[in-house]
Amino acid sequence: MKLRIKDLREDHDLTQKQIANLLMCDQSLYSKYERGEREIPLSLLIVLADFYKTSLDYLTCRTNNPKILK
């Protein structure tokens, strides 16, 4: 999961600070989420999934398909 959130952020040309602001947390905490040093709460994963227009299954590596299935 840590690589997914980092890859998505980089694919969208965003900084850790920008995503931390979206999640209303410090950049240092968000950095720990990306490095896998802290587990990201489900509530923040939902925010990221909505922001990146992807599924929780993609963020949690349950699928390799980033598109939301209907």
C-alpha positions in Angstrom: 0.0 0.0 0.0 2.8 2.4 0.8 4.1 2.3 -2.8 0.6 2.8 -4.2 0.0 6.1 -2.4 3.5 7.3 -3.2 3.1 6.3 -6.9 -0.3 8.0 -7.2 1.0 11.2 -5.6 4.0 11.3 -7.9 1.9 10.4 -10.9 -0.2 13.5 -10.2 2.9 15.7 -9.6 1.9 16.4 -6.1 4.1 17.0 -3.0 3.8 15.2 0.3 2.9 18.6 1.8 0.0 19.0 -0.6 -1.4 15.6 0.2 -0.8 16.2 3.9 -2.9 19.4 3.6 -5.7 17.4 1.9 -5.6 14.9 4.8 -5.2 17.6 7.4 -2.1 16.1 8.9 1.6 17.0 9.1 3.9 16.3 6.2 6.1 14.2 8.5 3.1 12.0 9.4 2.1 11.6 5.8 5.8 10.7 5.0 5.5 7.9 7.6 2.4 6.6 5.8 4.3 6.4 2.5 7.3 4.7 4.1 5.1 2.2 5.9 6.2 3.3 9.3 2.6 4.2 10.3 -0.6 2.6 9.2 -2.9 5.0 7.4 -6.4 5.1 8.9 -9.3 3.9 6.8 -10.9 7.3 7.0 -7.8 8.8 5.3 -7.7 6.0 2.7 -11.2 6.9 1.7 -10.3 10.5 1.2 -7.3 9.4 -1.0 -9.4 7.0 -3.0 -12.0 9.8 -3.7 -9.3 12.3 -4.5 -7.5 10.0 -6.9 -10.8 8.6 -8.2 -9.7 5.0 -7.5 -10.9 2.2 -5.3 -9.9 1.2 -1.8 -9.1 -2.2 -3.2 -6.5 -0.6 -5.5 -5.0 1.4 -2.6 -4.8 -1.6 -0.4 -3.3 -3.8 -3.3 -6.3 -6.1 -3.5 -6.4 -5.4 -7.2 -4.0 -4.0 -9.8 -6.9 -2.2 -11.6 -6.9 1.5 -10.6 -10.4 2.0 -12.1 -13.5 1.9 -10.1 -15.6 -1.0 -11.2 -19.3 -0.4 -11.7 
